[in-house]
């Protein structure tokens, strides 16, 4: 069941609610290791990466109770770190990049951590140096075994320190933050990421008893405490799903209402879609996207071609650039997409070109899309999903195309999007798992 058969050319209509945020979930769920008291988390997305992380915690001895479809309680009062040496732990930890988020909590509470080199999307180099340099600043010793591709960390005592992050890394900031909350003394993390998901982690830790100042800024000050307690937490909706649904509506000329979007947390996402020519209305916390016969990409004030690029928050998230690429195919006008962070993320455009798109891949980081303005419809083809975000972009292209498409390797999509086929079928799509 790793292939989608997609019948294209259908217009969708209805309401859809975004799942809980994948990127927040991996941080929040890892943080339960910081306390021996019960922690309840709601709006958890039922996706492969999150399920694997929960299974890793269960293997470590965390008592996990599923309260409802999206709500779990966790209690890490009887942890068995020897599980880290088992083949089961190593196999599961290698499959998801989110497993690296366990290091900070392990170091903070138990003084040691072990993790095999984590997996994740193959979208270019994704170094972990930022994490380990931060741990070393706090006093941890890091060893890497090249034969097993595994990291070993030891820290008999973590001590607070001023840390200048060498890059604005969301996961790096979250990991070092979780280690610092129980370090002796005061830690300052400068050049910290400040995404809403990281702010959510900070707020949860504060409710657990952590002392964190500067939440939402690029300078976090953490006064270490000896113990953290329990709490409850509700995760934000996934902003990447929200952007994906906006792009889907525009590309397929569909009328879609996206419910419960937490509009105030979307920052630069909505303005970028407006620049791409998408009309939508904000109704409370919902986004209504009407069916559009056409949409026109704006130009800069001097008339030059629009450039859409990724940047650290509150800049435009790189996870939505794949959606922008696909949307631009049927727009009026042209756009230059500049993917700064990952050098392999634009390589999926060859499949879009095979479908009839007019795209020039300038180099690994830049692609120019020449909009077709609906002068011709994309054609269905057989293709394979290379990563989570490109997979959904290809799905959107297939839904807009003439004829039938086959998308293989859809477990990549399942890693980040919960029951996406069933949810879109409720809107009128025809997606079959074969």
C-alpha positions in Angstrom: 0.0 0.0 0.0 2.8 2.4 -0.9 1.3 3.9 -4.0 -1.4 6.5 -4.6 -3.5 6.2 -7.7 -4.8 9.7 -8.3 -7.5 10.7 -10.8 -6.9 14.3 -11.7 -8.9 17.3 -12.9 -11.5 17.2 -10.2 -12.6 20.3 -8.3 -12.7 19.9 -4.5 -15.1 21.6 -2.1 -15.6 21.6 1.7 -14.0 22.0 5.0 -10.7 20.5 6.3 -9.0 20.8 9.7 -5.2 20.8 9.8 -3.5 18.2 12.0 -1.3 19.0 15.0 2.1 20.3 14.0 4.6 17.6 13.2 7.6 19.8 13.9 6.2 20.8 17.3 5.3 17.2 18.2 8.8 15.9 17.9 10.1 18.5 20.4 7.2 18.4 22.8 7.0 14.6 23.0 10.7 14.3 23.6 10.5 16.7 26.5 8.4 14.3 28.6 11.7 12.6 29.5 12.6 15.7 31.6 10.1 14.9 34.3 9.0 11.9 36.3 5.5 13.3 36.6 2.6 12.8 34.2 2.4 15.0 31.1 -0.7 15.1 28.9 -0.4 16.3 25.3 -3.3 16.8 22.9 -3.6 17.5 19.2 -0.9 14.9 18.4 -0.8 14.0 14.7 -1.1 10.3 13.9 1.8 10.2 11.5 4.7 7.7 11.1 7.4 9.9 12.5 5.4 10.7 15.7 4.3 7.1 16.2 7.9 5.9 16.0 9.0 8.5 18.5 6.3 7.4 20.9 7.4 3.8 20.5 11.0 4.8 21.3 9.8 6.4 24.5 7.8 3.3 25.4 10.9 1.2 24.9 12.8 3.4 27.3 10.1 2.7 29.9 7.8 5.7 29.6 4.3 4.8 30.6 2.1 5.9 27.6 -1.6 6.0 27.7 -3.8 6.9 24.7 -6.7 8.9 26.0 -8.3 9.7 22.7 -7.4 9.7 19.0 -5.1 12.8 19.4 -4.4 12.9 23.2 -1.8 10.9 25.1 -0.4 11.0 28.7 3.2 10.2 29.3 5.0 9.4 32.6 8.8 8.9 32.6 9.2 7.7 36.2 10.9 4.4 35.4 13.4 4.8 32.6 15.7 2.0 31.4 18.6 3.6 29.4 20.0 0.1 28.5 17.2 0.0 25.9 19.4 2.5 23.9 21.8 -0.4 23.2 19.2 -2.7 21.7 18.8 -3.4 18.0 15.1 -2.4 18.2 16.1 1.1 19.5 18.8 1.6 16.9 16.5 0.5 14.1 13.7 2.8 15.0 15.9 5.8 15.9 17.6 5.6 12.5 14.3 5.9 10.7 13.4 9.4 12.0 15.3 12.6 12.3 13.2 13.5 15.3 15.0 10.9 17.4 17.9 13.4 17.8 15.5 15.4 20.1 15.9 12.8 22.8 19.5 13.8 23.5 18.9 17.0 25.3 16.3 15.6 27.8 18.5 12.5 28.4 21.6 14.6 29.1 19.6 16.9 31.4 18.0 14.2 33.5 20.4 11.3 33.3 23.8 12.7 32.4 24.3 10.6 29.3 22.7 9.9 25.9 23.2 7.6 22.9 21.7 8.0 19.4 22.5 6.4 16.1 22.7 8.8 13.2 19.1 9.7 12.5 17.3 9.4 9.2 14.7 11.7 7.7 14.2 13.3 4.3 17.0 13.1 1.8 17.0 16.8 0.9 20.7 17.6 1.2 23.2 17.9 4.0 21.6 18.1 7.4 24.4 18.4 9.8 24.0 17.9 13.6 27.0 19.9 14.6 24.9 22.7 16.0 23.3 20.3 18.5 26.6 18.8 19.7 28.5 22.1 19.8 25.8 23.4 22.2 26.0 20.3 24.4 29.8 20.6 24.6 29.4 24.3 25.7 27.3 23.0 28.5 30.0 20.5 29.6 29.0 17.3 27.7 31.6 15.1 26.0 30.6 13.9 22.6 32.0 10.9 20.8 31.2 9.6 17.3 31.7 6.0 16.3 32.1 6.0 12.5 31.8 2.3 12.2 28.3 2.2 13.7 27.4 5.9 12.8 26.4 6.5 16.4 26.8 9.4 18.9 27.7 8.9 22.5 27.3 11.8 25.0 28.3 12.0 28.6 27.8 14.8 31.1 28.2 14.2 34.8 27.3 17.8 35.4 25.9 20.3 33.0 26.8 24.0 33.7 25.1 27.0 32.3 27.0 29.2 29.8 26.7 31.8 27.1 26.2 29.9 23.9 26.3 31.5 20.4 24.5 29.1 18.1 26.5 28.7 14.8 23.2 28.6 12.8 19.6 29.4 13.5 18.5 25.8 13.9 15.0 25.1 15.3 15.9 21.5 16.5 19.3 22.6 17.6 17.9 25.4 19.7 15.2 23.1 21.2 17.7 20.4 22.0 20.2 22.7 23.8 17.3 24.4 25.5 16.0 21.1 27.0 19.5 20.3 28.2 20.0 23.7 29.7 16.7 23.9 31.8 18.3 21.5 34.4 21.9 22.7 34.1 23.6 24.4 37.0 23.5 28.2 36.8 22.4 30.4 33.9 22.5 29.6 30.2 22.1 32.2 27.5 21.4 30.9 23.9 22.0 33.7 21.3 21.1 33.4 17.7 18.3 31.1 18.9 15.5 30.1 16.6 12.2 31.6 17.5 9.5 29.6 15.6 6.1 29.3 17.2 6.8 25.6 17.8 9.9 26.5 19.8 7.9 29.1 21.7 5.4 26.4 22.5 8.1 24.2 23.9 9.4 27.1 26.1 5.9 27.7 27.4 5.4 24.1 28.2 8.7 23.9 30.0 7.8 27.0 32.0 4.6 25.4 33.1 6.7 22.4 34.2 8.8 24.7 36.4 11.6 25.8 34.1 12.8 29.4 34.2 13.1 30.8 30.7 13.3 34.5 29.6 13.1 36.0 26.1 10.6 33.6 24.7 9.9 34.5 21.1 13.2 36.3 20.7 16.7 35.2 19.4 18.1 35.4 22.9 16.9 32.9 25.5 18.0 33.1 29.1 17.6 29.9 31.1 18.1 29.7 34.9 18.6 26.0 35.7 16.3 24.2 38.1 16.9 20.8 39.7 13.5 19.3 38.9 10.6 19.7 36.6 7.0 18.7 37.2 4.0 17.6 35.1 1.7 19.6 32.9 -0.8 19.5 30.0 -0.2 20.9 26.6 -2.1 21.4 23.3 -0.1 21.6 20.1 -0.6 24.2 17.4 -2.1 23.3 14.0 0.5 22.4 11.4 1.3 25.5 9.4 2.7 23.4 6.6 -0.6 21.6 6.1 -2.4 25.0 6.1 -0.1 26.2 3.4 -0.5 23.0 1.5 -4.3 23.2 1.5 -4.1 26.9 0.3 -1.9 25.8 -2.6 -4.1 22.8 -3.4 -7.2 25.0 -3.6 -5.5 27.5 -5.9 -4.0 24.8 -8.2 -7.2 22.8 -8.6 -9.7 25.7 -8.7 -11.4 24.4 -5.6 -13.4 26.1 -2.8 -11.9 25.0 0.5 -12.3 26.3 4.1 -9.4 25.5 6.4 -10.6 25.4 10.0 -8.9 26.4 13.2 -5.7 27.8 11.7 -4.4 29.9 14.7 -4.0 32.8 12.2 -1.7 34.9 14.6 1.0 32.2 14.4 1.3 32.1 10.6 3.5 35.2 10.3 4.8 35.6 6.7 3.0 32.5 5.2 -0.2 34.2 4.2 1.4 37.3 2.6 3.5 35.0 0.4 0.5 33.2 -0.9 -1.1 36.6 -1.6 2.0 37.6 -3.6 1.4 34.4 -5.6 -2.1 35.7 -6.5 -4.2 33.6 -4.2 -7.4 35.2 -2.9 -8.6 34.1 0.5 -10.6 35.5 3.4 -9.9 35.3 7.1 -13.0 34.3 9.0 -12.2 34.2 12.7 -9.5 31.5 12.9 -10.6 29.9 9.6 -9.2 30.6 6.1 -11.7 30.5 3.2 -10.1 30.0 -0.2 -12.7 30.5 -3.0 -12.4 28.8 -6.4 -10.3 30.9 -8.7 -10.3 30.7 -12.5 -6.8 32.3 -12.5 -4.3 33.8 -10.2 -1.4 36.2 -11.1 2.0 36.3 -9.5 2.9 39.8 -8.4 6.1 41.5 -9.4 8.4 43.7 -7.4 7.7 47.4 -7.4 10.1 48.0 -10.3 8.5 45.4 -12.4 11.2 42.7 -11.9 10.3 39.1 -11.5 9.1 38.0 -8.0 11.6 35.9 -5.9 10.3 33.7 -3.2 12.9 32.4 -0.8 13.2 30.7 2.6 14.6 32.3 5.7 14.7 31.8 9.5 11.4 32.6 11.2 9.6 34.9 10.9 10.8 34.5 7.3 9.1 32.1 4.9 9.4 28.4 5.9 11.4 26.2 3.6 8.9 23.4 4.0 6.4 25.3 1.9 8.6 26.1 -1.1 7.7 22.8 -2.8 4.0 23.9 -2.6 4.9 27.4 -4.1 6.7 25.7 -7.0 3.7 23.6 -7.9 1.2 26.5 -7.5 3.3 28.7 -9.8 2.9 26.2 -12.7 -0.6 27.3 -13.5 -0.2 30.9 -12.4 -0.1 33.9 -14.7 3.5 35.3 -14.6 6.8 33.9 -13.5 8.6 33.4 -10.2 12.1 32.6 -9.1 12.2 30.1 -6.2 15.4 30.3 -4.1 15.7 27.3 -1.7 18.7 28.4 0.4 18.8 25.8 3.1 18.8 22.4 1.3 20.6 21.7 -1.9 18.6 18.7 -3.0 15.1 19.8 -2.3 14.3 21.2 -5.8 15.3 18.1 -7.7 11.7 16.8 -7.7 10.9 19.4 -10.4 12.0 17.0 -13.1 8.8 15.1 -12.4 6.7 18.3 -12.8 8.5 19.0 -16.1 7.5 15.5 -17.3 3.9 16.5 -16.5 4.2 19.5 -18.7 5.3 22.3 -16.4 7.7 25.0 -17.7 10.4 25.1 -15.1 14.1 25.9 -15.4 16.3 24.4 -12.7 19.0 27.1 -12.6 21.1 25.2 -10.0 20.5 23.0 -6.9 19.1 26.0 -5.0 17.1 27.9 -7.6 14.3 27.2 -10.0 12.4 29.6 -12.3 8.8 28.7 -13.0 7.1 30.1 -16.0 3.4 30.1 -15.4 1.1 28.4 -17.9 -1.9 30.5 -16.9 -4.1 27.4 -17.5 -3.3 27.4 -21.2 -2.7 23.7 -20.9 -3.4 21.1 -18.2 -0.7 19.0 -16.6 -0.8 15.3 -17.7 -0.8 12.4 -15.3 2.4 10.3 -15.1 4.0 7.7 -12.9 6.4 9.1 -10.3 7.9 8.6 -6.9 7.9 10.8 -3.8 11.4 11.7 -2.7 10.5 13.4 0.6 7.5 14.5 2.7 7.0 18.0 1.2 7.9 17.2 -2.4 5.5 14.2 -2.1 2.5 16.4 -1.2 3.5 18.9 -3.9 3.4 16.1 -6.5 0.1 15.0 -5.1 -1.3 18.5 -5.7 0.1 18.4 -9.2 -1.5 15.0 -9.8 -4.9 16.2 -8.5 -4.8 19.1 -11.0 -3.6 17.0 -13.9 -5.5 15.4 -16.8 -5.8 11.7 -16.5 -4.4 9.3 -13.9 -1.1 9.5 -11.9 0.7 6.9 -9.9 2.8 8.2 -7.0 5.0 5.6 -5.4 6.9 5.7 -2.1 4.0 7.5 -0.4 5.1 6.3 3.0 7.2 9.5 2.7 4.0 11.5 2.6 2.6 9.5 5.5 5.5 10.5 7.6 4.2 14.0 7.7 0.5 14.1 6.7 -2.1 12.2 8.6 -4.5 10.1 6.4 -4.1 12.7 3.7 -5.8 10.5 1.0 -9.0 9.9 3.1 -9.2 13.6 4.2 -8.9 14.9 0.6 -11.3 12.2 -0.7 -14.0 13.7 1.7 -13.5 17.0 -0.3 -14.2 15.2 -3.6 -10.7 13.9 -4.6 -10.2 10.4 -6.0 -7.1 9.0 -4.4 -6.7 5.2 -4.0 -4.0 3.3 -2.2 -2.8 0.4 -4.4 
